């Protein structure tokens, strides 16, 4: 009986504070309420599972998606900065629905004189303009951009009815397209290419000081919108921020350029002997065996010569790409080209970089190596890279497409800083990483920016750290997002918001999802569970259209970890994490009943005689403490030693710990997110111990919890989240003894003033 009574008393000691508080709250409650627990399941927020998107997060047996194949003939006019094209589109209706019409995206219409995009942009005038900025803002005529559709016809040449609504075009089908059928039609079009250096944009051209141009061309052709059972037609207008939702298909593209231009794009060049010189072709083939370091296909000397001695005439590049969702290309007479082979589990994938002399020496030192590293790290986290190459193009922007991306980074006078180097490596890693999200795991960018930008930014963390651990440390990832999360709530939207509704696009769509997934992997789930579930998601949804629910459900389905509380807090709210230490009390053991113990016994109709001999815990701030201390000398722990000696067998004593101090720890949570509670104990002898309590510790009380921590040694210091793993916005309440200054309050005052 002696052992069980001790357990009973200690249990009463542990639960009685919360029991008393919960009882008080129960009687003070005046009316019922909905389940507001942060641990309730996400069923209310997520769509109902079906046979296409299942409850496990996997594609169902009825999952379907459309296929769209393109054959295009393009002509690039370098003098007029114009591109024209003729395309034949084959639309495969793999759904079970009959389609009355097809919707196509005309993204270039955002730049047409009739575009409404400038009309929705708001803001006060600047107080200072340069003459050039003033003229471009208020005096210049609108850029004559946008598609000029010359003809739309079916495969036998008969005109088709169509209607253009800003950046979307509806093709009215002669008759409904039945399930399982295909429809072939032709479009002839042209548009003026924008100068992205002055007019901005995700693609366009730039003119260098030597008068030569470089083109990075994308969103350049009318392309089919997605049709599925989640949205029907994804025909939301393109306002400029939220990106694209596209179907997979095969591309056969020919591009006519000036004769001295170098070009690469989505897919594989089909006529390399025709478009390269003999020496360049030999190097193009030799590079396929260069696994150790990059080698030039087009040398700096060749590019420099072409810059100065432009040739007349044209040539046509022919490319084929299979099972891709989009097509883009880059071309210029200024480009040099280096290459490196990457071994992808026995399959050779090429890493390419095309860049002008303005990119060196930085680009020849790091671009292609960064591409190769990115492919390896992302493949480790997801699936082996399935395409034949990944190409990095030097441009004053960052944007991604299948197998090709545009990346910034140009030294000044051949010199560059670590900051520029870090920025260039970072943007190349990010844009090459987009080959996986969303070019392979094909989420809807128009709706959910975070599903490609945020998830991609998360894997980017590890790819960058692998490339250069000193330049890209990871420890600061959670703490870097705290300034944003603790900011003005009127300028913060939940991650689960349409991309066009976001205030702080970079922090919300990129950094916050990435930081959340980093916390999920490193702190909440652990790498083993997280990596398996994350890889499962990538494998399930490669070359398919996942939704947020598919991601959330798969991560739980493959790990057996209930994460609904995390998704709700981090993705569906604008809450922040703030956990602090409210109070710490040290307790000792005594065999003399305290007033509190006697009151507790009376409450349960028990007497001292019924449970003798007994042990009691008494805190240092108790009125009876000094008397008990002098009487029973708890500092030498004689009472506990005697109790153990008389109450346990030799075998039992061998398994017992020797707690001598008992600490009552009161943790508070001013923040509205729940997070694991990470506590580091530093003892008076200098040693440390760390304990992590799961987030579910907050399940019964969302504002304050109490824990009893027995210890064999006196504690000198307690710290919550010592490595800043949980994005705690206020570290001033994370220590005991408490800090005297409060940086968080200072920060909040600065926000109010600012």
matplotlib code that plots the C-alpha trace (Angstrom):
import matplotlib.pyplot as plt

x = [0.0, 2.9, 4.0, 0.5, -0.4, 2.7, 1.7, -1.9, -0.6, 1.8, -0.9, -3.3, -0.5, 0.0, -3.7, -5.2, -4.3, -5.8, -8.8, -9.6, -9.2, -11.4, -14.1, -14.2, -14.4, -17.2, -19.4, -18.7, -19.6, -23.0, -23.8, -22.7, -20.2, -18.8, -15.8, -13.0, -10.2, -7.1, -6.8, -10.2, -9.9, -9.8, -12.9, -14.8, -12.2, -11.2, -13.3, -15.1, -13.0, -14.2, -13.0, -10.7, -9.1, -9.3, -9.4, -5.9, -4.6, -3.8, -5.4, -8.5, -9.3, -11.5, -8.9, -8.6, -6.8, -6.7, -3.9, -3.0, -0.4, 1.1, 2.8, 4.2, 6.1, 7.6, 9.5, 11.5, 11.9, 14.9, 14.5, 10.9, 11.1, 8.1, 7.2, 4.6, 3.4, 1.1, 0.1, -1.9, -3.5, -4.8, -7.1, -7.7, -10.9, -10.0, -12.7, -16.1, -17.8, -19.0, -17.4, -19.3, -16.3, -12.5, -10.9, -7.4, -5.1, -3.9, -1.5, 0.1, -3.2, -2.3, 0.0, -2.5, -3.7, -7.1, -5.8, -7.5, -4.4, -3.2, -6.7, -6.6, -3.2, -3.5, -1.2, -0.3, 2.0, 5.7, 7.1, 10.1, 10.5, 13.3, 12.3, 12.5, 10.3, 7.8, 7.5, 7.1, 4.5, 2.3, 3.2, 4.1, 1.6, 0.7, 2.8, 1.2, 1.3, -1.2, -2.0, -3.2, -5.3, -5.3, -7.2, -8.7, -9.8, -10.5, -8.2, -9.8, -9.4, -13.0, -13.2, -14.1, -16.2, -14.4, -14.7, -11.9, -12.5, -9.3, -6.7, -9.0, -10.3, -13.3, -13.4, -17.0, -17.0, -19.1, -20.5, -19.9, -16.6, -17.6, -15.6, -12.7, -12.7, -10.1, -10.4, -7.8, -7.7, -5.3, -4.4, -2.3, -1.1, 1.6, 2.5, 5.1, 7.6, 8.0, 11.3, 11.2, 14.0, 11.6, 8.1, 8.9, 7.3, 8.1, 9.5, 10.6, 13.9, 16.6, 19.1, 22.8, 25.2, 26.6, 23.2, 22.5, 19.4, 18.7, 15.3, 13.7, 10.3, 7.4, 3.6, 4.1, 1.4, -2.4, -2.5, -5.2, -6.5, -7.0, -10.3, -10.8, -13.4, -12.3, -12.7, -14.3, -12.5, -9.7, -10.4, -9.5, -8.1, -4.4, -3.8, 0.0, 0.7, -0.8, 0.7, -0.5, -2.5, -1.7, -2.2, 0.5, 1.2, 3.8, 5.4, 6.9, 8.3, 10.4, 11.8, 13.3, 16.0, 18.7, 21.5, 24.0, 21.7, 22.2, 19.1, 17.9, 14.4, 12.0, 12.8, 15.6, 17.2, 16.4, 18.9, 22.0, 24.3, 22.3, 22.3, 25.8, 29.1, 31.1, 33.2, 30.2, 28.4, 31.4, 31.6, 27.8, 28.2, 31.4, 29.7, 27.4, 30.4, 31.6, 30.4, 33.2, 33.0, 31.3, 32.7, 31.9, 29.7, 29.8, 33.0, 33.4, 35.6, 32.9, 30.3, 32.4, 33.2, 29.5, 28.7, 31.0, 30.4, 26.7, 25.7, 22.6, 20.0, 18.1, 18.2, 15.5, 15.8, 13.7, 12.8, 10.6, 9.4, 7.3, 4.9, 5.5, 3.0, 4.5, 7.2, 9.7, 13.0, 15.8, 18.0, 20.7, 23.9, 25.5, 25.2, 28.0, 27.0, 28.5, 27.3, 27.8, 26.5, 24.6, 24.3, 20.7, 20.7, 22.3, 20.5, 22.4, 20.8, 22.4, 22.9, 23.2, 23.9, 23.6, 24.8, 26.4, 29.9, 28.2, 27.5, 31.1, 33.1, 30.3, 28.2, 31.0, 32.1, 28.7, 25.6, 25.9, 27.3, 24.3, 21.9, 23.5, 23.4, 19.7, 18.7, 20.4, 19.0, 15.4, 15.5, 16.5, 13.4, 11.0, 11.5, 14.4, 14.5, 12.7, 13.6, 16.8, 18.1, 17.8, 19.0, 19.8, 19.6, 21.2, 18.5, 17.7, 14.8, 13.8, 11.2, 10.7, 9.4, 9.9, 13.6, 14.5, 14.6, 15.7, 18.0, 19.7, 23.3, 25.8, 29.1, 30.3, 33.5, 34.2, 33.9, 31.2, 30.4, 29.3, 25.9, 25.6, 27.0, 24.5, 21.6, 22.5, 23.0, 19.8, 17.7, 19.1, 18.4, 14.9, 14.0, 15.6, 13.7, 10.5, 11.0, 9.7, 7.1, 4.9, 6.3, 6.1, 3.9, 1.5, -0.4, -2.7, -0.6, -3.4, -5.2, -2.6, 0.7, 2.2, 1.8, 4.6, 6.5, 6.3, 7.0, 9.7, 11.3, 11.3, 13.3, 15.5, 16.7, 18.4, 19.7, 21.4, 22.8, 24.2, 25.9, 27.5, 26.7, 28.6, 26.8, 23.4, 23.1, 19.7, 19.5, 17.9, 15.0, 12.2, 13.3, 13.6, 9.8, 8.9, 9.1, 6.5, 4.2, 4.3, 3.5, 0.4, -2.4, -4.3, -1.5, -1.3, -3.4, -3.5, -1.3, -4.5, -5.5, -5.6, -2.3, -3.9, -5.2, -1.8, -0.3, 3.3, 3.7, 7.2, 6.8, 3.4, 3.7, 7.4, 9.0, 6.2, 5.2, 8.9, 9.5, 6.5, 7.5, 11.1, 9.6, 7.4, 10.4, 13.1, 11.0, 7.5, 7.7, 11.5, 13.3, 12.5, 8.7, 8.6, 10.8, 8.8, 5.5, 6.9, 8.3, 5.0, 3.2, 5.7, 5.4, 1.6, 1.1, 4.0, 2.5, -0.9, -2.9, -2.8, -4.9, -3.9, -6.1, -4.1, -0.9, -2.3, -3.9, -0.9, 1.5, -0.7, -1.6, 2.0, 3.3, 0.5, 0.9, -2.2, -1.2, -4.6, -3.7, -0.6, -2.3, -5.1, -2.8, 0.0, -1.9, -5.5, -4.8, -2.5, -1.6, 1.9, 3.7, 4.6, 5.3, 6.8, 7.7, 5.2, 6.4, 8.8, 8.6, 11.0, 9.5, 11.1, 9.9, 8.7, 6.9, 5.1, 1.6, 1.2, -1.9, -2.6, -2.2, -4.6, -7.2, -6.9, -7.3, -10.3, -11.8, -11.5, -12.8, -9.5, -7.4, -3.7, -4.0, -5.5, -2.4, 0.5, 3.4, 3.2, 5.3, 4.4, 5.8, 6.3, 7.4, 10.0, 7.3, 5.0, 4.4, 5.2, 8.5, 10.9, 9.4, 9.4, 12.9, 14.3, 12.4, 13.0, 16.1, 14.9, 18.2, 20.0, 17.1, 17.1, 13.3, 13.2, 16.1, 14.5, 11.2, 12.8, 14.9, 11.8, 9.3, 11.0, 12.8, 16.4, 15.3, 12.9, 15.5, 17.8, 15.3, 14.4, 15.6, 16.7, 14.8, 15.7, 14.1, 10.7, 9.9, 6.5, 6.8, 4.0, 4.1, 1.9, 1.0, 0.2, 0.4, -2.5, -0.6, 0.1, 3.6, 5.7, 7.2, 11.0, 12.6, 16.3, 17.3, 20.7, 21.9, 24.0, 26.9, 26.8, 25.3, 22.2, 19.2, 16.5, 12.9, 10.4, 6.7, 4.4, 2.0, -0.8, 0.2, -2.0, -5.0, -6.9, -5.8, -4.7, -3.3, -1.5, -0.2, 1.6, 4.2, 6.1, 9.7, 11.6, 15.4, 18.4, 20.2, 19.2, 18.3, 20.1, 18.4, 15.4, 15.1, 12.2, 13.1, 16.8, 17.6, 14.6, 13.1, 9.4, 9.3, 8.6, 8.0, 8.9, 12.0, 12.0, 9.6, 11.5, 13.9, 13.9, 15.2, 13.4, 15.1, 14.8, 14.4, 11.6, 12.6, 9.2, 7.5, 10.0, 9.3, 5.6, 6.0, 8.2, 5.4, 2.8, 5.0, 5.9]
y = [0.0, 2.4, 2.7, 3.2, 5.9, 7.8, 7.6, 8.7, 11.8, 12.8, 12.4, 14.6, 17.2, 17.2, 17.3, 19.4, 22.9, 22.2, 20.4, 23.4, 25.8, 23.6, 23.4, 27.1, 27.6, 25.1, 26.9, 30.3, 29.2, 30.7, 29.2, 26.5, 26.9, 25.1, 22.9, 25.4, 23.0, 23.6, 19.8, 19.2, 17.4, 19.3, 17.6, 20.9, 22.7, 20.0, 18.9, 15.7, 12.8, 11.0, 8.4, 10.8, 12.5, 9.9, 10.3, 9.0, 11.8, 9.5, 9.6, 7.4, 4.7, 7.2, 9.9, 11.4, 14.3, 15.8, 15.6, 18.4, 18.0, 20.9, 21.3, 24.8, 26.7, 29.9, 32.8, 35.3, 38.7, 40.3, 43.6, 44.1, 42.2, 40.2, 36.5, 34.8, 31.3, 28.7, 25.9, 22.7, 21.6, 18.1, 18.1, 14.6, 14.5, 11.9, 13.0, 11.4, 14.6, 16.0, 19.4, 22.1, 24.4, 24.7, 27.4, 28.7, 31.0, 34.2, 35.5, 38.0, 39.9, 41.2, 43.6, 44.6, 48.3, 47.0, 45.2, 45.8, 44.9, 48.5, 49.6, 47.4, 48.6, 51.2, 53.5, 57.1, 59.0, 59.2, 62.5, 62.3, 61.1, 61.1, 62.6, 59.1, 57.5, 60.4, 60.0, 56.2, 56.5, 59.3, 60.3, 57.2, 55.4, 51.9, 49.1, 47.5, 44.0, 41.2, 38.4, 39.2, 36.2, 35.9, 32.7, 29.8, 26.8, 23.1, 20.5, 20.8, 24.6, 25.6, 28.7, 28.1, 30.4, 31.9, 34.6, 36.4, 37.6, 39.4, 36.7, 33.8, 32.6, 30.2, 28.0, 27.1, 23.5, 22.6, 19.8, 18.6, 16.7, 13.3, 11.5, 9.6, 11.7, 14.2, 17.5, 19.0, 22.7, 25.4, 28.9, 31.5, 34.5, 37.0, 39.6, 42.2, 41.0, 43.2, 44.6, 43.0, 45.4, 48.4, 46.8, 44.0, 40.6, 36.9, 36.8, 39.2, 40.6, 42.9, 45.0, 45.0, 47.9, 46.4, 46.6, 42.8, 41.3, 38.2, 36.7, 34.6, 33.6, 32.0, 32.3, 33.0, 30.7, 30.2, 27.2, 25.1, 25.7, 22.8, 20.9, 18.6, 17.4, 19.8, 23.2, 22.2, 24.7, 26.6, 29.8, 32.4, 35.5, 36.2, 39.4, 39.1, 37.6, 34.1, 31.9, 29.0, 25.8, 23.6, 20.1, 17.7, 16.8, 16.4, 19.3, 19.4, 22.9, 24.5, 28.0, 30.1, 32.6, 34.7, 32.5, 33.3, 32.8, 30.1, 28.5, 26.0, 25.3, 22.7, 19.4, 17.9, 19.6, 17.3, 18.8, 19.7, 19.1, 21.8, 24.5, 24.0, 24.4, 21.1, 21.9, 22.9, 19.7, 17.6, 19.3, 18.9, 15.2, 15.0, 16.9, 13.9, 12.1, 15.0, 14.0, 15.7, 19.3, 21.5, 22.0, 24.5, 23.7, 27.3, 28.9, 32.5, 33.2, 32.0, 34.0, 37.2, 36.8, 36.4, 39.5, 41.6, 39.9, 39.3, 37.2, 37.4, 34.7, 32.4, 28.9, 26.7, 24.9, 21.8, 20.5, 17.7, 17.4, 14.6, 14.7, 18.3, 20.9, 23.9, 25.1, 27.9, 28.8, 31.4, 32.6, 35.2, 35.6, 36.6, 33.2, 30.9, 27.5, 25.1, 21.6, 18.9, 15.3, 14.2, 10.5, 9.9, 6.3, 5.1, 7.6, 10.5, 13.9, 17.1, 20.2, 23.3, 27.0, 29.6, 33.1, 36.2, 37.5, 39.8, 36.7, 35.7, 34.7, 33.9, 31.8, 29.6, 29.0, 28.1, 28.0, 24.5, 23.0, 24.5, 22.9, 19.5, 19.8, 20.8, 17.9, 15.4, 16.8, 17.3, 13.8, 12.4, 14.1, 13.3, 11.2, 10.8, 13.7, 12.3, 14.8, 14.8, 18.1, 21.1, 24.5, 27.7, 30.9, 34.2, 36.9, 39.8, 37.9, 34.5, 32.3, 28.6, 26.3, 22.6, 21.8, 25.6, 28.5, 32.2, 33.4, 36.6, 37.3, 39.5, 40.7, 44.3, 44.5, 40.9, 41.1, 39.9, 39.9, 36.9, 38.5, 38.3, 34.8, 33.7, 35.3, 33.7, 30.2, 30.7, 31.7, 29.0, 26.4, 27.7, 27.9, 24.6, 23.1, 24.2, 21.4, 19.2, 21.6, 22.4, 21.1, 17.4, 17.6, 19.8, 21.9, 24.7, 27.8, 30.2, 29.1, 28.0, 29.8, 28.1, 24.6, 25.3, 28.3, 27.3, 23.6, 24.3, 26.9, 24.2, 21.7, 24.5, 25.0, 21.5, 21.9, 25.2, 23.9, 20.8, 23.1, 25.5, 24.9, 28.1, 30.3, 28.7, 27.7, 26.3, 27.0, 30.5, 29.2, 29.2, 32.5, 34.3, 34.2, 35.5, 39.2, 38.7, 36.5, 39.0, 42.0, 44.0, 41.5, 43.7, 43.1, 39.3, 36.7, 32.9, 30.8, 29.1, 32.2, 32.8, 34.2, 37.5, 38.1, 38.1, 41.2, 40.2, 37.8, 36.6, 36.0, 34.5, 32.2, 31.3, 31.8, 30.9, 27.6, 26.7, 27.6, 25.6, 22.5, 22.9, 22.9, 19.9, 17.9, 18.9, 19.3, 17.9, 14.7, 14.1, 13.5, 9.8, 10.1, 13.3, 12.2, 9.0, 10.9, 13.7, 11.3, 9.4, 12.7, 13.3, 9.8, 9.7, 13.0, 13.1, 14.2, 14.7, 17.6, 17.5, 19.8, 21.1, 18.4, 15.7, 17.1, 17.4, 13.9, 12.2, 13.6, 12.1, 8.9, 7.9, 8.8, 8.0, 11.5, 13.6, 17.0, 18.7, 21.1, 22.1, 22.6, 24.6, 26.9, 27.4, 27.4, 28.4, 31.2, 34.1, 33.1, 33.2, 31.1, 32.6, 30.2, 31.4, 30.4, 31.9, 30.5, 28.0, 26.7, 24.3, 21.6, 19.4, 16.2, 16.2, 13.7, 16.5, 17.3, 20.7, 22.8, 22.2, 18.4, 18.3, 20.3, 17.9, 14.9, 16.4, 17.0, 13.3, 12.2, 10.8, 11.2, 11.2, 7.9, 6.2, 6.8, 6.8, 6.8, 9.4, 11.8, 15.4, 18.0, 21.5, 24.6, 27.1, 29.9, 27.9, 29.4, 26.1, 25.7, 27.1, 25.1, 21.8, 22.5, 22.8, 19.9, 17.3, 18.6, 17.8, 19.1, 15.9, 13.8, 11.5, 11.2, 10.0, 7.7, 6.1, 5.7, 4.0, 1.7, 0.6, 0.4, -1.3, -4.6, -4.8, -5.5, -2.6, -0.2, -1.0, 0.3, 3.5, 7.0, 9.3, 12.5, 14.9, 18.1, 18.6, 21.6, 22.9, 24.5, 26.8, 27.5, 30.1, 30.5, 34.2, 33.2, 31.5, 28.7, 25.4, 24.0, 21.4, 22.6, 22.3, 22.8, 22.9, 22.4, 23.7, 22.4, 24.1, 21.8, 23.1, 20.0, 20.3, 18.1, 18.7, 17.5, 18.0, 17.7, 17.1, 19.9, 17.9, 19.1, 22.1, 20.0, 20.6, 24.2, 26.5, 29.3, 27.7, 24.3, 23.0, 20.2, 18.6, 17.9, 15.7, 16.2, 14.7, 18.0, 21.6, 23.6, 26.9, 27.9, 26.8, 27.8, 27.2, 26.5, 27.2, 26.7, 28.7, 25.7, 26.7, 30.3, 31.7, 35.5, 36.5, 35.0, 37.3, 35.1, 31.9, 31.9, 31.4, 33.4, 35.9, 38.4, 42.1, 43.7, 42.9, 43.0, 41.9, 44.9, 47.2, 45.5, 46.0, 49.6, 50.0, 48.4, 50.8, 53.8, 52.5]
z = [0.0, 0.7, -2.9, -4.3, -1.8, -2.8, -6.4, -5.5, -3.7, -6.4, -9.0, -7.0, -6.7, -10.5, -11.6, -8.9, -10.3, -13.7, -12.1, -10.0, -13.0, -15.3, -12.6, -12.2, -16.0, -16.2, -13.7, -15.2, -18.7, -19.6, -23.0, -25.4, -28.2, -31.2, -30.9, -31.0, -30.1, -32.2, -32.4, -34.0, -37.4, -40.7, -42.1, -42.0, -44.1, -46.6, -49.5, -49.3, -50.6, -53.8, -56.2, -57.9, -54.9, -52.1, -48.3, -48.1, -50.3, -53.2, -56.7, -56.9, -59.4, -61.3, -61.4, -64.9, -66.5, -70.0, -72.5, -74.9, -77.7, -79.6, -82.9, -83.4, -86.1, -84.6, -86.2, -84.1, -85.7, -84.0, -85.7, -84.8, -81.5, -82.6, -82.5, -84.7, -84.7, -86.1, -83.9, -84.2, -81.0, -80.3, -77.2, -75.7, -73.6, -71.0, -68.6, -68.4, -69.3, -72.7, -73.3, -75.1, -75.4, -74.7, -72.7, -73.6, -71.8, -73.5, -70.9, -73.1, -73.2, -69.7, -71.7, -74.3, -74.3, -73.3, -70.2, -66.9, -64.9, -64.6, -63.5, -60.4, -59.2, -56.5, -54.5, -54.0, -56.3, -55.6, -54.3, -56.6, -60.2, -62.6, -66.1, -67.6, -64.8, -65.0, -68.8, -68.6, -65.8, -67.1, -70.7, -72.8, -74.9, -73.7, -75.0, -78.0, -76.4, -76.4, -78.8, -82.3, -83.3, -87.1, -87.6, -85.7, -87.6, -87.2, -88.8, -92.2, -92.3, -91.4, -89.2, -85.6, -83.5, -80.5, -77.9, -76.0, -72.5, -71.5, -70.8, -71.6, -74.9, -75.4, -78.5, -79.3, -80.5, -83.5, -81.4, -77.8, -77.4, -76.0, -73.3, -74.9, -78.1, -79.3, -81.1, -83.5, -84.3, -85.5, -84.4, -86.2, -84.1, -83.4, -80.7, -79.9, -77.4, -74.3, -73.1, -69.6, -68.4, -68.8, -69.0, -66.5, -66.9, -66.7, -70.2, -73.0, -74.3, -73.2, -75.2, -74.1, -74.4, -77.6, -79.3, -79.2, -77.7, -75.6, -75.6, -72.8, -74.3, -72.3, -72.1, -75.8, -77.3, -76.7, -74.4, -72.9, -69.5, -67.1, -66.9, -63.9, -61.5, -58.8, -60.6, -63.9, -66.2, -64.4, -66.3, -63.7, -65.3, -65.2, -63.4, -63.2, -59.8, -59.6, -62.2, -64.2, -64.3, -67.3, -68.8, -69.7, -73.3, -76.1, -78.0, -81.4, -82.0, -84.7, -84.0, -86.8, -85.5, -87.0, -88.3, -85.6, -82.6, -80.0, -78.5, -76.0, -74.7, -73.3, -75.0, -77.0, -80.0, -83.0, -85.5, -83.6, -86.6, -88.5, -85.9, -84.3, -86.0, -86.4, -83.4, -81.3, -82.2, -81.2, -77.9, -77.5, -77.8, -75.6, -72.8, -72.3, -70.7, -68.6, -65.1, -63.1, -64.3, -66.8, -70.3, -73.0, -76.0, -77.2, -76.0, -74.7, -77.7, -80.2, -78.5, -78.5, -82.2, -83.0, -81.0, -83.2, -86.5, -86.9, -89.9, -92.1, -92.8, -90.5, -89.2, -87.6, -84.3, -83.9, -80.5, -79.1, -75.5, -74.1, -71.2, -70.2, -69.1, -70.9, -73.3, -73.2, -74.8, -74.8, -77.6, -78.4, -80.4, -77.1, -75.4, -74.5, -73.4, -70.9, -69.9, -67.4, -67.2, -64.1, -63.2, -62.1, -60.9, -64.2, -66.4, -67.8, -67.4, -68.8, -66.8, -69.1, -68.7, -71.4, -70.6, -72.1, -71.2, -68.7, -66.5, -66.1, -64.2, -61.8, -64.1, -65.5, -61.9, -60.3, -62.6, -64.1, -60.9, -59.1, -61.6, -61.1, -57.4, -57.4, -59.6, -57.2, -53.9, -55.3, -56.7, -53.3, -51.7, -54.5, -57.6, -60.0, -62.4, -65.5, -68.2, -70.4, -69.3, -67.1, -68.4, -66.6, -68.6, -67.5, -67.4, -65.1, -63.5, -62.1, -63.7, -64.4, -67.1, -67.9, -68.4, -68.6, -66.3, -66.3, -63.5, -62.5, -61.5, -63.3, -61.8, -62.2, -64.2, -63.6, -59.8, -57.5, -53.8, -51.7, -51.6, -55.4, -55.4, -52.8, -54.6, -57.9, -56.5, -54.5, -57.5, -59.8, -57.1, -56.7, -60.4, -61.3, -58.3, -59.9, -62.4, -59.6, -58.2, -60.2, -63.5, -62.4, -59.3, -61.2, -58.7, -59.6, -59.3, -60.2, -57.0, -54.5, -54.9, -51.9, -53.3, -55.8, -54.4, -50.8, -51.2, -53.7, -51.3, -48.6, -50.6, -51.8, -48.2, -48.3, -51.9, -51.1, -47.8, -49.6, -52.2, -49.7, -45.9, -44.9, -47.4, -46.7, -43.0, -42.0, -38.3, -38.8, -41.0, -38.4, -36.7, -40.0, -40.5, -37.0, -37.9, -40.7, -38.5, -35.6, -38.0, -38.7, -38.9, -41.3, -43.9, -43.4, -45.1, -44.4, -46.6, -47.8, -49.8, -53.6, -54.7, -56.0, -52.4, -50.7, -49.2, -48.6, -51.5, -50.8, -47.1, -47.4, -50.5, -50.2, -46.8, -44.4, -46.0, -46.3, -42.7, -41.6, -43.5, -42.1, -38.6, -39.5, -40.7, -38.1, -35.0, -35.1, -37.2, -37.6, -40.9, -41.2, -40.9, -42.9, -45.7, -46.3, -46.4, -48.5, -51.1, -51.1, -52.0, -54.8, -56.2, -55.9, -57.7, -60.2, -63.6, -62.0, -60.5, -56.7, -54.4, -50.9, -49.4, -51.3, -49.7, -46.2, -46.3, -47.8, -45.2, -42.4, -44.3, -44.8, -41.4, -38.9, -37.4, -36.8, -38.2, -38.5, -35.8, -37.7, -41.1, -39.5, -37.5, -39.9, -43.2, -42.4, -39.9, -39.5, -36.0, -34.5, -31.9, -28.5, -25.6, -22.3, -18.8, -16.4, -13.1, -11.6, -8.1, -6.4, -4.1, -1.5, 0.2, 3.8, 6.0, 7.9, 6.5, 5.1, 5.3, 1.6, 2.0, 5.0, 3.1, 0.1, 2.4, 4.0, 0.5, -0.3, 3.2, 4.3, 7.4, 8.1, 10.0, 6.9, 4.7, 7.2, 6.5, 3.8, 1.8, 0.9, -1.4, -0.1, -2.1, -1.0, -0.9, 1.4, 4.8, 6.4, 4.5, 7.0, 9.9, 7.9, 6.6, 10.1, 11.4, 8.7, 7.0, 3.4, 2.1, 3.0, 1.5, 4.5, 4.4, 0.8, 1.4, 4.4, 2.6, -0.3, 1.9, 3.9, 1.0, -2.0, -2.6, -3.7, -7.3, -7.3, -5.8, -8.7, -11.2, -9.4, -10.2, -7.5, -7.8, -5.0, -6.3, -7.7, -9.9, -10.7, -14.2, -15.4, -19.1, -20.8, -24.4, -25.3, -29.0, -30.8, -32.5, -30.8, -31.1, -29.4, -26.1, -26.1, -22.7, -21.9, -18.2, -17.2, -13.8, -11.3, -12.2, -15.8, -17.3, -19.6, -20.3, -23.0, -23.0, -25.9, -25.2, -28.1, -29.3, -27.8, -24.4, -25.1, -26.0, -22.7, -22.0, -24.8, -22.7, -19.7, -18.6, -15.5, -15.5, -12.6, -13.3, -10.9, -10.9, -9.2, -9.4, -8.7, -11.8, -12.5, -15.7, -17.9, -21.5, -23.9, -27.6, -27.1, -30.8, -32.0, -33.8, -33.5, -34.9, -31.5, -32.0, -28.5, -26.9, -24.0, -22.0, -22.9, -20.0, -16.2, -14.4, -16.6, -18.8, -17.8, -21.2, -23.6, -27.3, -28.4, -26.8, -28.5, -31.8, -31.4, -30.7, -33.8, -35.8, -34.5, -35.2, -38.7]

ax = plt.figure().add_subplot(projection="3d")
ax.plot(x, y, z, "-o")
ax.set_aspect("equal")
plt.show()
